[in-house]
Amino acid sequence: MKPSWLATIARLREFEEIVDVRSPSEYAEDHIPGATNCPVLDDAERVRVGTLYQQSPFEAKKIGAALVARNIARHLETKWLDKPRTWHPLIYCWRGGQRSSAMTHILRQVGFAAEQLEGGYKSYRQHVREQLLVLPAKFSYRVLCGLTGSGKSRLLAALQQAGAQVLDLESIARHRGSVLGDMPNEAQPSQKGFDSLLLSSLKSFDPALPVYVESESKKIGALRIPDTLIQTMWDSPCIRLENPLALRVALLREDYAHFLFTPDLLAASLNRLQGMYANELLVHWHSLCKAHAWGTFIAELLERHYDPAYNKSIRRNYANYDNAHALVLNRLSEQEFNLLAKEALALPDDFVNNSGSST
């Protein structure tokens, strides 16, 4: 018999609101996608009660009960007074214990149809781990490949706009997957948070239709792609996006424009290459940046660093890369990417077997 918490997780879309009553720091690390954080104890209160519990469990429970009651009352007054009797929320805490039990009890006493997630976040996290072992292999992927600056992310966006199923891993990871790939003013999620968002995306797909995804290595920034997904991607047919170096430089100047206004950030990112290249070359690249010689700098970085690394990695991991169907980008325009998206969508299911003549 399946555990009751699994049945509840299967019904997540039925709830009008999912309420995470854990502390803000617990919520920030990971939560059920779409959940609202309404802590019954904030971080400082949780530390206070936990510390007191080591000295006197009874005193800790009294203080904790007062804090929990006060916080639940505040949430009820500020967030839920306008909810109808039929309001149907799901409440969860760390492991389905006293925090979610207290919130659920009060809401039920009011008359709301509140439910508590048995096992709490721990049961949800178990579900995520188990699903990421099996669910990625249930889809067929078409992997967009191409050298850095070829426009893979823009083509993914055009495919999504055209109605295709798109798994944008770099958007989920908040990182462009390279040494200069940090998003400006945006930190990556935790590994658990990335897993949750990834699973949510996969659950939205129809297994009968292909999923378009950009070629990646095992990690995007600090985050690891689940083994089942990356292996399935590596075994999938590829579409190779090609364009001349000048166009790639122009595209990267647009996509990485934030570096032009934050030279210290660019310098710090370049310093990550220390030990990989001679100090003289790194000094040369820093001098190009200081002189704002962006075209020369980007072209050299592509030819000396990105292209050799990409060619080595792509051929090592993606067995179908050399037989990939080639799409050629001639202009940086939305119309051009839309045309390439249409060409990609028109490919037959077995295009990988007949793509040699297209390259």
Secondary structure, DSSP 8 states (H G I E B T S, - for coil): ---HHHHHHHTGGG-SEEEE-S-HHHHHH---TT-EE--SS-HHHHHHHHHHHHH-HHHHHHHHHHHHHHHHHHHHHHHSTT--TT--EEEE-SSSSHHHHHHHHHHHHHT---EE-TTHHHHHHHHHHHHHHHGGGGS-EEEEE--TTS-HHHHHHHHHHTT-EEE-HHHHHTB-SSTT-B-TT-----HHHHHHHHHHHHHTS-TTS-EEEE---SEETTEE--HHHHHHHHTS-EEEEE--HHHHHHHHHHHTTHHHH-HHHHHHHHGGGBTTB-HHHHHHHHHHHHTT-HHHHHHHHIIIIIHHHHHHHHHHH-TTGGG-EEEE--S-SHHHHHHHHHHHHTS-TTGGGS-GGG-
